[in-house]
């Protein structure tokens, strides 16, 4: 009987090790992809795929902020528009927006299944909400979810900074062009001879 219990324990440990390895590989693949992608929609859809690959026993849905603002939240989320609006608007217990993803337990209206949510936000903006069906009690699974969300948050922030940088660069080029035109027009002889 003791040998059977030992065998079962070893089998359970082996399954856990395989799940951990699968989750790590999913995290690595997502981090590599997120570092190269600049489109926020693609980052969020890749995050959903990575969550499903890392923790296949859960149901994961990533809802972009635009979908929440439009009120077009999919029924599969199992969370009301009002609940999502409160999650997105809530700055946190200390009055400041948390910069690290935090797993929050939420209760779905009209459904007994418990859900977890993570608001993807940085200091300037909210990018979306990750919704998982079921509890994430396993500390390892919780760590994997938070790590994937942190990587997505960093990728979204980088994409936003690149977008702003390109916009600023365009304005700088336009300013130099306008200054050159103004200089040439202020110097009529050069303007006429050219």
N, C-alpha and C positions, 0 to 999 in steps of 0.2 A: 504494500500500500504506500509506503514511504517513497519507493522508487517511482510509483505512478505520479505522486504529488510533485516529486522533483522534476520528472519529465514534463509535467504540465507547466510548472514554473519556468523551466528552460524554454519551452515552446512559447509561452507568453512573452518572455523577455526577448526572444528572437523576433516575434511579430512587432514588438515595440521598437526594436532596433531598425527593422526594415521601414517602419512608418517614419521614424526619425530621419533616416537616410533619404527617403522619398521627399520629405518636407524640405530638407536642406538643399537637395538638388533643384527643387522647384524655386526656392528662394534665390539660389545662385543664378538660375536661368532668368528669373524676373529681374534681378538686379542688373544683369548684363544688358537685357533688353531696355530697361528703364533708363539706363545711362546713355542710350543712343537715340531714343525716341523723343521728339519735341512736341508731338500732338497730344494734348491733355486727354482727349477722348480715347486715343489708343492706349495711353498709359492706364486709364481706368479699366478699359476692357481687358487688358493684359493682367491687371491686378486680379480681376475676377477669375480669369483662367488659372492664375497662379494659386489663388486660394482654393479653388476646386481641386487642383492637383496636389497641393500640400496637405489638405485636410479633406479627403474625399467623403468622409462620413457626414460632413456638414453640407448645408445648402447655403450658398453665398450669392449675394447680389450687390453690385456696386451701382449706386444711383448718383449720377452727376448732379451738381447744383442746379444746372439749367432745367433738368427734369423736375426737380423739387419745386423750383420757382414757378414753372409752368403748370404745376399741379397734375402732371401726367405720370404719377408714381405707379409703377406696375403693380397689379394685384398680387403678384407673386411675392412682393416684399412683405406683405402681411402687416404693414404698418400704415397708419393713416397719414394723410397729408399734414394734419395738425401736429401729430407726434414728430414727424420729420422737421417741420418748421420750428418746433420748440427745440429739438436737438441742434439744429443749425444755428439758431439764435442764441442759445444758452452759452454764455462765456465761461461757465465752470463755477465751482464752489467758491473760488477766491476772487471772482469778478474779472479774472483775466483769462483769455483764451489759452488753453493748454497747447503747447507746441508739440508734445509727444502724443501719438495716438493712444487713446484710452478706451478700453473695452467697457461698454455700458450695457447693463441688462435692461431690457424693455419688455413690456407686456403688450401683446397684440390685442387689438380690440376684436371681440367675437371669436377668438381662437385661443385654445388652451396652450398651444406651443409657445415656449419662451424663445425670445430672440435676443441677439446681442447686436449692438451697433457701435461703430467707430466713425467719428466725424473726422474727415480728412481736412485739416485746416493748418494754416501756417499763421504767422503774425499778421499778414495782410488780408487773407481771404479764406473762405471755405470752398473746397473743391468738390466735395461730394460726401456721401455717407455709405459705409460698408455695412450691410445687414446680413447677419448669419442666423439661420434657423436652428434652434436647439441650444443647449448650454455648452460652453467651452470651459469645462471644469478642469480638464487636464492642463497642468502648468506648461507642459511642453507645447501643446496645441496653442495655448494662449500666447506663448512667446513667439511661435511661428506667425500667427495672425498679426501680432503687433509689429514684428520685424518686417513683414511684407508691406504693411500699411505705412510704416516709417519710410521704407524705400520708395513707395509710391509718392508719399508726401514730398520727399526730397526731389524726386524726378519732376513732379508738378511745379515745385518752386523753381527749379532750374529752368524748366520750359518757360515759365512766366518771366523770369529774369532775361532769358535770351530774346523773348518777344519784345521786352522793353528796350533791350540793348539795340536791337535792329531798328526799332522806331526812333530811338535817339540818334543813331548813326545816320538815318535818312534825314532827320531834321538838321543835323550838322552839315551834311553835304548840301542841302538846300540853302542853308545859311551862307556857306562859302560861295555858292553860285550867285546868290543875290548880292553879296558883298562885291564880287568881281564885276557883275553887271553894273552896279551902282558906281564903282570906281571908274569903269570905262565911260560911263555916261557923264561923270563929273569932269572928265578930261576930254573936252570936245575935239581937240586936235587929234588925239589918238583915235577917237571914235570915227572922225571923218577920214583919216588916213587908212584905217583898217578896212 
